Amino acid sequence: MNTQTTSPLLLSPFKLGDLPLKNRVVMAPLTRCRAGEARMPNTLMAEYYTQRASAGLIITEATVISTQANGWLNTPGIYSDEQGEAWKQVVTAVHARETPIFMQLWHCGRASHSSFQENHQLPVAPSAIKINGEGIYTPLGKQPYETPRALETAEISLVVEDYRQAAERAKMVGFDGVEIHAAGGYLIDTFLQTKTNHRTDSYGGPVENRYRFLKEIVEAIITVFPANRVGVRLSPDSVFNDMGSPSYREDFLYIAGQLNAYGLAYLHLVDNVAYGFLQELGTPMVIGEFRDVFAGVLVGNGGYTQEQAETALTSQVADLIAFGRDFISNPDLVERFTNNWPLNPPAEMGVWYSFEPEGYIDFPTYQESQAIS
């Protein structure tokens, strides 16, 4: 390690269960939409992840677990053997850099549209409550959000099985673990929150019931991976995808407490250091609140600067810090932290989902930019 670094803890090795990490920097899951209409990982994606493999841990972009789960253009899938085989090139390339990689498993739920669905069926959700928002980008162009169809009780086990099968494919192609995407107003998050879950069966009502769907998914996946190779991502007070429930604090502390029993790899929290939170419902949650209920590894995420990350680790409110936007424009983010080099300017949002190599694999490292200048 460079002795000049201002982040000795952030750049120190860490043991994630039985998995050694070379530092505490995590590459956060970032939807980048380069998988094409077939949702097939490719050489471009392999290069993108390899460029950023100085991270201690990489979490892939959200990866859909079924055709029903689709809801973004050109995002990758893990619901066919062909997609699984295509992911091998990414895993192999990242492992060649001695970096572990987890796959994030995703179901868009109501944040989808009938044009993504087989036979143009409505997207599914816990309850028939649509997103109040500007609209969604679909294969037909930008469209208004639709009122989703509430899943029948008997269908829920089928979705759980989709998660299990996705985890099985991820394991078969060499992923070190998986992260369950239970944040961001997608399917699992909408089951967890009272704003979007108005069910009257065993998956609705009190928080114990609203948590049941996530519980069943966790228990299905740990039949595939050991629990210490499974993470869960939550966004307790995020407003993304029209979320936000008055009982967010007590609900998410309960959920984290329940997850504590499994000995998971980590709990990944979007704790809104920099982004919007539920101001009208109360104060934003901070990661330290979860220490009392979750004894395992806590991963902070939400616009941390290098300095904020070091402070969070030093004060022991977090064990690892995930960086998202900074990793888009700085493939050598860890090297920049190590040497106190300045960061590239933030990437324009237009390149995040441009479907092109530009704005994806062409951001210069610090040394490349110095050579150019």
N, C-alpha and C positions, 0 to 999 in steps of 0.2 A: 504494500500500500504506500502511496506517496505521503511522506511525513508532513507535507505542507497542507494537506487537506484540512478543511474546516469541518469535516463531517466524519470523524473517526468511527463513530458507532454505526452510522448509516452504511459505511463501506466495510464494516467488519463482517467476518463469516458468521453464519447462523445455521443451526440445525433445526430443520422443519420436520419434526418427527424423526424418521430415519433417513431423511433426505438432506444432504449437505448443500447449503447455499453459499456462494462465494461472497455475497454481500446481502444487505437487507433491502436493496432496491428491487421492487417488483414492477414489471411492465404490466400495466393495467389492461384489461380487455378493451379493445378499441374497434368499433365497427368501421370497416374501411371499404367494403363493397367491391372487392376485386375478384370475386369467385365466378363471375359470369352467370348466365341464365341457368346453367346446369348446377350451380352452387358447388362447383368442383374446385378444391384447392389446386394450386398450380405453382409453376417455378417462380413466378413473380412474388407470390406470397412467401415462398421459401426464402427468397432473397431478403425480403422485408424483415422477416423474423430473425434471420441470421445476422443482419446488420445490427440488431438490437440485443444480441445475445450476451452482452457483457452484464446484463441484469442478473441478479441472483436467481430470479424466477420469472418466467414468462407465463402469462395467462392469455390464451388466445382470444381473439374476437369472439363475440357471441355466435354460437354455432347451433343451427336449428336441429331439433331432434326428430322432426317428422314433417311431412308435407303440410299438415294442419298448422304446424308451428311457424310457418313462413310469414313474414310480414315486412321485410325490407328487400329492396332490389339488390341482387348480386351478392348476397351474403352466403357464406359456406354452410353446408349441411353435413350431418353425420348419420343420416337415416338410410343409406344404401351402402352395400359392400364396396361399390366403386368409389364413393366419396371417402370411405375409410382408407382404401388403398391409396387414394390421391393425397391424403394427409400424411402418409409415410414420409414423403420427401421433405415436408416441413419438420417433422419430428427428428428425422435423421440429421438434417442440416443443423438444427439447434443443438442436438446432443453432441455433434462433432465439436461444438464450442464449449462442451462440458456444462451446459445449462439445462436444468430441468424445465419441463413445459407441461402445464395443465390445460385442459380444454374446458372452456365455459359452455355449459349446456343451456339452451334457450328455447322458450316457447313464447311467441309474441302475444298470444291471447287476443284481447280486444284491440290491441294496437296493430291490427292487421286489417285486411280488406278482402271482400269476396273475390276480387280479381286475382288474389294470390292462392285461393283455395281450389281444391279439386271440385269440379262441377259447380263452381261459383257459389259454394255454400257460404253462409255467413261465418265470420270468425267466432271463436268460442270464448267464454268468460265464465266466472262464477255466477254472474247475474247479468240480465239484459240491460246494462247501463253503458251508454256510449261515452267516448272521450269528448269532452268539450274543448275543442281545439280548432286550429286553422285548417287541418286536413292532413292527408297522408299521400306520400308519393308511391304510386302503384304502377303496374305494367300498362295501365291506361292513362298515365299521367297523374297529376294531382287531383285527388278526389276527396269529398267530404267523408268524415268518419261515419261508420255505420253502427247501428245498434247491434251488439253481438248477440249470439244465441247462448243462453245459459246451458252449461253442460248438464246432462242428466246424471243423476247419482251413479248409475251403473257404468257410465262412460269414464268416470274419473280413474278407475283402476286401469283402463286402457292407456290413458295418458301417462300414468305412473310407469307402466310397462314400456312405453316409448322412451322414457328417461333411462330406464334400466338397460334397454337394448343399445341406446346411444352410448352409455358408459361402457358397455361391453365392447362395442366397436372401437372406442377410444383406447381401451386397454389393449386390444388385439394389435393395434398399429403402433403401440409403444409409448403412448402418453404416460407421464409419471403420475397423473391424477386428474381429477375433474373438479370444476367449480360449478355449483348449482346457482344459476342466475335467478335469485329471488328478489330482485330489486327493480327499480326503474318503471314501475307500472305495467310490467309484463304479467304473464298469467299467474305465476306463483304469488307475486306481490298483490295482485288484485284479490286473491283468496285471503290473504293475511289481513287486509284492511277493511274496516267497516264502511268506508265510502263506496267501495265497489263490490262488497260481498253482502248481499241481502238474502242469502239462502236461509231456508227453514229446515234443511235436513242436517245430517251430522257433520257437514262441512261449513255450516254457517252459524251465526249467533255469537256465543261467547268465544273469547280468544282461543280457548282450548280446541274448539271445533274449527275455527278459521285456520289454525296452525296445522290441522290434521293432514291436509294435502302435502305440505312441505315435509311433514314427518314421514309420510308414506314414501315420498320420493327419496329422502335420505336413507330410509331403511332398505329400500330396493337397491340403491346404488352401492351401499356398503356390503351387499352380497357379491359385488363385482370387484370393487377396490376395497382394501382395508380402510377403516374410517380415517386413519391418519394420512390418507391420500385423497381425501374429499374435503373441499371447502364450500362455504356458503356465503353468498354476497347479499347484503341487505342495504336498503336506503331508507332509514327510519322516518326521515322528515323531508324527503324530496317532493317537489311539486311536478316533476317530469311526468308526462302522459296523464296529466290531470289527476294526480294523486294527492293525498293528504287527509288524514283522519284525526278527529279530536283526541282519540285515546292513544295516539302514536307512542308516547313515552312509555306508558305502562305495558302496552301490547308488545313493543319490540324488546323491552327488557324481559318480559315473560318468554318470548320466542327464543331469545339468546340463552336464557337460562335452561330451556328445554334442550336446545342444541348442545349445551355444555356436556350433557350426559353421554354423548357418543364418542368423545375423544377425537373430534375432527382435526384435520390438518390446520384449519384456521377459520376464523370468522372475518369476512371482508366487509368493512363498513364504509359506505359513502357518508362521511360525516360533515360534508358541506362546509369545509374550511373557507371556500371561496365562492360557492355557488348558491342559488336560491334555496330558501327553506320556508317553512310554514310560519311566517311571521304572525299571521292572524290567529294561529292556533296555540302559540306559545313560543318559548325559546328553543333554538335548535339544539338537538342532541349532540354531544361531543363524545368522542370515542372512549374517554376515561370513564364515562358512566357505565360502560359494559364490563369493566374490570370486576365489579362486585358479583356479577352473575355468570361470567364466562371466564373459566380458568385457563383456557388454551390460548393459542396465538391469535392476536388481533392485528389485522391489516388495516391501516388507515388509508383513505383515498378521498380526494375532493379538492384538488388544486393546491396541494402542499408545495411550498417552495423548499429548496434545499435546507434552508435554515430552520423552517418550521418542522421539517422532517426530523432533523437532528434533535430539536427540542422535544418532540413527541417521544422519540426513542429514549433520550436521556431521562426524561421524567417518567418513563415506563408506562405511559398510557397506551403505547402501541409497541409492537415487536417488529413489524415490517411496514414499509410505506410504498404504496403503489402510485406510480406516476403515469398519467395518460397523455394529455396534450403535449407535454414537454418531450415525450418519446416520439411523437409524430414528427417533429421538426429537428430532433436531435438524436440520430441513431447511436451516437457515442455519448449518450447522457451520463453514463457512469464515469467515463473517462473525463468528461467536463467537470463532474463533481469532484473527482479525485485530484485534478490539477487546478481547480478554481478557474477554469476557463469559462468565458461568457457563453450564454446560450444563443442559438440562432433565434431570429425573430419568430414569433408564433406563426404557425401555418394559417393561411386563409381558410376559413371554413369550407369554401367551395371545393377545395382539393380533398377534403376528408372522404367524400363519397363520389369522386369524379369518375371512377371506373377505369382510370388510366394509370400508366406507370408514373407519369408526372405527378408530383405532389405525394409520392408514395415511397419510391426507392431512390430519389434523386436529391435528398437533402444532404448537404456536405457535412463531413465531420469537421471538427475544429482544425485539424492538421491540413485537410484538403482545402479549407477556406483560406488558411494562411499561405499555402503554396500558390493559390490562385492570385492572392493579393500581392 
